[in-house]
């Protein structure tokens, strides 16, 4: 997708990171967001994922990720189980006034071709995997290493960026990366920073 102006429903959800080319499963149960999914399915299947910059003040970060619904299931207790495929980053232009119970924004998407670039000579897969191992071992989080080793470079960078339990501002920093090399560098920095912080905390207790 190249730069486009779109009007899309937005799902503000702190702590949930969707990146271009990534997949984000969601369990939808609030009525306004059930309505949002209905609206999306009836139009272009697009939903914008955004994080709260300040949830108390209801302010959002200006950069989010456009997702497309690729799977949909309705449960017996009236929930929607959907999967969003990340299409492109976007920047908010303005919020539209509507009579709907969910928010709709006019946004401008980034050129995904620019984001998808990964210069192999600037990427050290072994280093990234070692940093991931240290981070998850320190957090006592189990992970299927055979799966990690089998996925390609871009998927590895994307998946780890999305699943690591970083804080909201750190996840936003990852989202605002210019391309895969930039994302990889930020991911390594956060893995190292959080590992060291956890080690320092443990040493004090």
N, C-alpha and C positions, 0 to 999 in steps of 0.2 A: 504494500500500500504506500502510495506517495502522499505528499501533503494534501489533506482534504479538510474542509469544514463540515462538521457533522453535528446534528442535534441528537444527543444520546441520553438515556436514563443513567443515573449514576448511583452506585452502591458504595457509600462511605463505610469502610470497615477497617478499623485500626488493627495493625498486626498481620493483616493478610496481604501478601505481596504477590501480584501478578506481573510477570515480565513478558515482553514479546517472545513468542515461540514456546512459552511455558503453558502448563495446564494447571488450573485451579479448581478443585471440586468444592462445591458450596452446598450447604444445607439451609434452605430458605424456609422460614416459618412465620415471620412477621407479615401481617396482612399487606402493608404498604409495599413490601418487597416481593410478595407473591403477585401483587398487581404490576409491579415493575417487570417481573419476568413475563407475565402475560402480554404486556405492552411490547416487550422486546421480541417475543416469539411472533407477534402479529405484524412486526415491521421488518427489521433487518437482522434480528438476533443479536444486536450489539448491546453491551452493558459496559459502562466505564467504571473501573475500580479506582477508588481514591482513598487516601488515609486522612484522618483528622489531624490537622496541625495543632488544634486546641479543641478537644471534644466538648469541654465545658462551655466554650464560646461558640461552638458549632462552626468553627472555621476549618476549611479544608486546604490541604496542599494544592498548589496550582498545577502540578504535573501528576498525571495518572496513566493508567494503561487501558487501552481499548480491548475488551474481550468479546469473543463471539461464542454463543451457546452451541456446543457441539454434541451434547447429550442432555436428555431431559427425562426425568421420571417423577411421577406423582405417587406419594405414599398413601396408605390407608388413613393416616391421621392428618391428611391435607398439608403435607410438606412437599416442597419441590427439591429434588436432588439434581443439580445441574453441574456441568463442567464448562468452564470458560477456557478457551484457547486465546492466549495473548496475541493480538494482531499488531499493535503499534502503540508507542507512547503518544500521549496527547497533552496539550496545554489548554487550560480553561480560557475561554474568551469572555463568556458571561453566563449567568443563570437565566433561564427562561421562566416567565410567569405562566403558570398553567393552573388548571383546576384539579390536577392529579394529586394523589397523596404521597408521591415520591418526587424526587428532584430531577429536572432535566436541564442539561447544560449544552451550550454551543461550545464546541471544542475544535482545535486545530491539531491534526495528527502529524507526527514526525514521519520522515521518509525512512521506512523500514530497511531499505537497502543500505543506508548509512550505518544503522545500528548493527546490522548483521555481519559487519566486517570483523574478521579475526585474523590478525597477522601472526602466522605460526612462528616466525622467528622471534616474536615478543611474548610467546606463551610457553611456559614450562609446566607441562602436565604433571610431572613427577613432584615438583615443588608444591603445586596446588593440592594433590592428593595427600602428601605428607602433612600439610597444614590442616587439612580436613580431619585426618586421623587424630592428630594431637588435640584438636578442638573437641571432637566428639568423645574421645577417651576422657578428657578433662571434665566434660559434662556428664559422663556416665550414660551416654546415649548409644544404644546399639544400632548398627547400620549394616545392611547387606553389602559387604565389600565386593563380592563377585559382581553384583549389579553395577556398583560404582565403576569398577574397572572396565565394564563392557560398554558403557555409554560413550558417545562421541564427545569431543572437546566442548562444543557449544552447549550441548545438553548437560554436561557435567557442571559447567559454570552456572548455567541458568538454574538447574535443579538445586544445587547447593545454596545459591543465593536466596531462593524462595523458601527452602525448608529450615534453614538455620534460624534459631530463635533469637534473632537480633531485636533491638528495640525499634520503636517506630521511626525515629529520626535516622537510624542506621539503614533501615529498609528503604526509606525514601532516598537516601544517598545512593543506594544501589540502583534504584529505579531510574534515577536521573543520569545514569552513566551514558556516555556518548556512543559507545560500541562495546563489543565483547572484550576487547583488550582492556578498556577502561573498567568495565564491570569486574573482570578478573583481578585487576590490581586492587580495586576497592574491597573485593571479597577477601583476598589474602590479608589485607590490612586489618579488616574487621575480625577475621579468624584469629590473627595474632594478638590483637588488642584485647579481645574478649577472653582468650585463653590466659593471657598474662594477668588480667584483672581477676579471673576466677582463682588463679594460683595464689595471687597475693591475698585474696580474701580467705582462702583455705589456710594459708600459713599463719593468719592472725587468730584462728580459732582452734 
